[in-house]
Amino acid sequence: MSKKLTLDVVHEVRDSCLCLAAQRAARLLARRFDRAFQPLELTNGQFSLMMALNAPEPMTMTRLAAFLAMDRTTLTAALKSLERRGLVLVGADETDRRARRLSLTNAGRKTLAAAASVWRAEHAALEAELSQANAKKLRNALGKIG
């Protein structure tokens, strides 16, 4: 028979676990930005993915997955809807036919520009709620984790 944890342990984890706090905050932020991007039919994850692809040269799947801290399978699934909508182009690498190169289409760049305006407004509202000093501290602390 397994031993049951006491309520004290449950409260200790609830009140002190950095991972739980980060997960909860990430979910709340994700929902907030998902709502903001809804008129563009984008999710916050798609916005981040497209922003990462906004580069002068097409990016490899491996490099993009590493940048976004995603596994390739999850990235492939995330790319499918953007590719179907004509926002992202997935093509073969000219030097290594096994590798895939990813880039934004013209429609993708136009959608991303509109999404960046939405992001700026929502991000400014969020920073005002947190205060810029607290937002900066939070960014710095999160940056030290990775």
C-alpha positions as CSV (number, residue, x, y, z in Angstrom):
1,M,0.0,0.0,0.0
2,S,1.4,3.4,-0.9
3,K,2.0,6.1,1.7
4,K,-0.3,9.1,1.5
5,L,1.4,12.6,1.6
6,T,0.2,14.9,4.3
7,L,-1.6,18.1,3.5
8,D,1.5,20.0,4.8
9,V,3.6,18.5,2.0
10,V,0.9,19.4,-0.6
11,H,0.9,23.0,0.7
12,E,4.7,23.1,0.7
13,V,4.8,22.2,-2.9
14,R,1.9,24.5,-3.8
15,D,3.6,27.5,-2.1
16,S,7.2,27.0,-2.9
17,C,7.6,24.9,-6.1
18,L,9.2,27.1,-8.8
19,C,8.3,24.7,-11.6
20,L,4.6,24.7,-10.6
21,A,4.6,28.5,-10.4
22,A,6.3,28.8,-13.8
23,Q,3.8,26.3,-15.4
24,R,0.8,28.1,-14.0
25,A,2.1,31.5,-15.1
26,A,3.0,30.1,-18.5
27,R,-0.5,28.7,-19.0
28,L,-2.1,32.0,-17.9
29,L,0.2,34.0,-20.2
30,A,-0.5,31.6,-23.0
31,R,-4.2,32.0,-22.7
32,R,-3.9,35.8,-22.4
33,F,-1.9,36.1,-25.6
34,D,-4.0,33.4,-27.4
35,R,-7.0,35.7,-26.8
36,A,-5.1,38.7,-28.1
37,F,-4.0,36.9,-31.3
38,Q,-7.5,35.3,-31.9
39,P,-8.6,38.0,-34.4
40,L,-5.6,36.9,-36.6
41,E,-6.4,33.2,-36.1
42,L,-3.0,32.7,-34.4
43,T,-2.0,31.2,-31.1
44,N,0.8,32.6,-29.0
45,G,2.9,29.5,-29.9
46,Q,2.4,30.2,-33.6
47,F,3.4,33.8,-33.1
48,S,6.6,32.8,-31.4
49,L,7.4,30.2,-34.1
50,M,6.8,32.7,-36.9
51,M,8.8,35.4,-35.1
52,A,11.7,32.9,-34.9
53,L,11.4,32.3,-38.6
54,N,11.5,36.0,-39.4
55,A,15.2,35.8,-40.5
56,P,17.1,36.7,-43.7
57,E,17.8,33.0,-44.4
58,P,15.5,30.0,-44.1
59,M,16.1,28.1,-40.8
60,T,16.6,24.4,-40.3
61,M,14.1,22.4,-38.3
62,T,16.9,21.4,-35.9
63,R,17.9,25.0,-35.2
64,L,14.3,26.2,-34.8
65,A,13.5,23.3,-32.5
66,A,16.5,24.1,-30.3
67,F,15.7,27.8,-30.3
68,L,12.1,27.2,-29.2
69,A,13.1,24.4,-26.8
70,M,10.7,22.0,-28.6
71,D,11.2,18.5,-29.9
72,R,11.1,18.0,-33.6
73,T,7.8,16.1,-33.5
74,T,6.0,18.8,-31.7
75,L,7.5,21.4,-34.0
76,T,6.4,19.5,-37.1
77,A,2.8,19.4,-35.7
78,A,2.9,23.1,-34.9
79,L,4.1,23.9,-38.4
80,K,1.4,22.0,-40.3
81,S,-1.4,24.5,-39.7
82,L,0.8,27.4,-40.6
83,E,1.9,25.6,-43.7
84,R,-1.7,24.8,-44.7
85,R,-2.6,28.5,-44.2
86,G,0.2,29.5,-46.5
87,L,2.1,31.4,-43.8
88,V,5.1,29.1,-43.7
89,L,7.0,27.3,-46.4
90,V,8.7,24.0,-45.6
91,G,11.2,23.0,-48.2
92,A,14.2,20.7,-48.8
93,D,17.7,22.1,-48.0
94,E,19.7,22.6,-51.2
95,T,22.9,21.0,-49.8
96,D,21.3,18.3,-47.7
97,R,18.1,16.9,-49.1
98,R,17.2,15.1,-45.8
99,A,17.1,18.5,-43.9
100,R,14.1,20.8,-44.1
101,R,14.4,24.6,-44.4
102,L,11.6,26.8,-43.0
103,S,10.7,30.3,-44.0
104,L,7.8,32.7,-43.9
105,T,5.8,33.4,-47.0
106,N,4.7,36.9,-48.0
107,A,1.4,36.2,-46.3
108,G,3.2,35.0,-43.3
109,R,5.3,38.2,-43.1
110,K,2.1,40.3,-43.4
111,T,0.4,38.3,-40.7
112,L,3.4,38.5,-38.5
113,A,3.6,42.3,-38.8
114,A,-0.1,42.5,-37.8
115,A,0.6,40.1,-34.9
116,A,3.6,42.1,-33.7
117,S,1.3,45.2,-33.3
118,V,-1.1,43.1,-31.2
119,W,1.8,41.7,-29.2
120,R,3.2,45.2,-28.5
121,A,-0.1,46.4,-27.2
122,E,-0.8,43.3,-25.0
123,H,2.8,43.2,-23.8
124,A,2.7,46.9,-22.8
125,A,-0.6,46.2,-20.9
126,L,1.0,43.2,-19.1
127,E,4.2,45.2,-18.2
128,A,2.0,48.0,-16.8
129,E,0.2,45.5,-14.6
130,L,3.5,44.0,-13.4
131,S,5.4,47.3,-13.4
132,Q,8.4,47.5,-15.7
133,A,10.9,46.9,-12.9
134,N,9.2,43.6,-11.9
135,A,8.9,42.5,-15.5
136,K,12.6,43.1,-16.0
137,K,13.5,41.1,-12.9
138,L,11.2,38.3,-14.0
139,R,12.8,38.2,-17.5
140,N,16.3,38.2,-16.0
141,A,15.4,35.4,-13.5
142,L,13.8,33.2,-16.2
143,G,16.8,33.8,-18.5
144,K,19.1,32.3,-16.0
145,I,17.2,29.0,-16.0
146,G,18.0,28.0,-19.6
